[in-house]
Amino acid sequence: MADADTIDRPEATELPDPLEMPTLCPGAMAGSNPYPAKPDHNTALGFPGELVDDWHDRAIDKMGELLGKYRSFRVYLDSCVKCGACTDKCHYFLGSGDPKNMPVARQDLLRKVYRRHFTLAGKYFPKLVGAADLTEDVLDDWYSYFHQCSQCRRCSVFCPYGIDTAEISMAAREILDTVGKGQKYCNEILGKVHKIGNNLGLPEPALQATLEDLEEDIEDETGVPVKLPLNVEGADILLITPSADFFAEPHIDGLIGYAKVFHQAGVSWTLSSYASEAANFAMFIGSYDQMREVALRIRKAALDLGVKRIVVGECGHAWRVAYSFWNTLAGPFDFLDPNYPIPQHICEFTYDLIQKGQLTFDKSKNDHMTLTFHDSCNVSRASRMGDMPGGQFEIPRAIIKAVCNNYVDMAPDTIRESTFCCGGGGGLLTDEIMDIRKKGAQPRMRALRQVADENGVTHMAAICAICKTQFTKVMPEFGFDRESIVSVHQLVSNAIILDPPEDAGEPEEDDEDEVTVAVEAATESEEAVQAAADEK
């Protein structure tokens, strides 16, 4: 694997340090801007179609509303003491060297306006407390640098006051939407979810055809009729999974893995065409109302289909929304079976079956790979799995080790709660800002390079659709094959041993006739041989 790292190395044999402090490059990423939303993208969500004339007053009013609505927002803006603990914790800063990508500096873009309008000292002595007016240049800085934050919350792990830059970024983006300066990628996707039910805009007939094709592929490969049911009323389980699982590698292989696990467990399950999306991009723009509207689709689908359980597929921020917010957004889910987790992650479901000895694997099916695991940000720092502390770290690893013989963890300070972001989360998975996506991926790619060179790691597994999509795109830039990123349930799919169909050992009627004829012919032949022997 050729090393495509753009940072010069002190020595040719020395591996780059994922945590290496970059050379400061002020303004290096000032020109990084995602495409602005078109008017119809904004208006479909209830936002102004374009920047309004009174944008300044509306922005300040919205900030005041958020300060009154979320106590944490005011606390985070007031409590920073500029200790510097967060400065080198952001992957975008480590990759770009732009000082405004230091978490504290990015926060200050909004904090200085807050101080000017909402603190006594800022109103009367602005220069003494770093307060500043909201100008068009400041608004442009907000749009650029708050879209260089993937809301991964890594900086908050190291902040002694627990300041959550993600919440500040969400607030800034909500203010921008309120004045008509929204981002195309997130707003366009949310419109598709409200209208059709998924991020891709995939209608029911296309989804049905995709699932039927996958069923044929699985049966051709395994000889087992594994089903991927859609809109089945009365099923026990509703699977809510990212729509990426329906159309792209390695996501589809993960979906096939879910289906095989459900099949082998003997449970009845279904997908929903009405709620065919686990992702909730409204979290990225900080809009509670939009988050709730997306979550209510899932509630309605569960009620309409009469399911008893909801299982969430491999999607990082979707699991955060489900785990942390569903109950307040669309709950209570008291119509579901209380004997199971509400909601339940697909990894929890599979792990439980493994613990009970209900799944059998041939681990050698994954022997062509040496695996490591990328802890996705929203799973690691904003949710949990299972009934044990740290389950979100242990359960995916336990599954991988149950289906693979070769596994190596990356450096301890780059995984688990300290994990690096993939570089494409938080609504940044759009090609016009590929430069910042590559720079944001650099720390994770360096950590992967270390275990690739030192331990022979060939593939990295993940349980997040955004992570898998991002790595597929950026891995070749760092000397890795794009297929080096895999789904955890892709590994499960490779190794799981499926029971043959119940009628596999019973020949069909035509086959029985053929067998009878063959037996009779063989018997006649033996009798002829014996008669010839007797004559001799």
Buried (B, 14 or more C-beta within 10 A) or exposed (E): EEBBBEBEEEEEEEBBBBBEEBEEEEEBBBEBBBBBBBBEBBBBBEBBBBBBEEBBEBBBBBBEEBBEEBEEBBBBBBEBEEEEBBBBBBBBBBBBBBBBBBBBBBBBBBBBBBBBBBBEEBEEEBEEBBBBEBEEEBBEBBBBBBBBBBBBBBBBBBBEBEBBBBBBBBBBBBBBBBBBBBBBBBBBBBBBBBEBBBBBBBEBEBBBEBBEEBBEEBBEEBEBEBBBBBBBEEBBBBBBBBBBBBBBBBBBBBBBBBBBBBBBBEBBBBBBBBBBBBBBBBBBBBBBEBBBBBBBBBBBBBEBBEBBBBBBBBBBBBBBBBBBBBBEBBEEBEEBEEEBBBBBBBBBBBBBBBEEEEBEBEBEBBEEBBBBBBBBBBBBBBBBBBEEEEBBBBBBBBBBBBBBBBBBBBBEEBBBBBBBBBBBBBBBBBEEBBBBBBBBBBBBBBBBBBBBEEBEBBBBBBBBBBBBBBBBBBBBBBBBEEEBBBBBBBBBBBBBEBEEEEEEEEEEEEEEEEEEEEEEEEEEEEEEEEEEEEEE
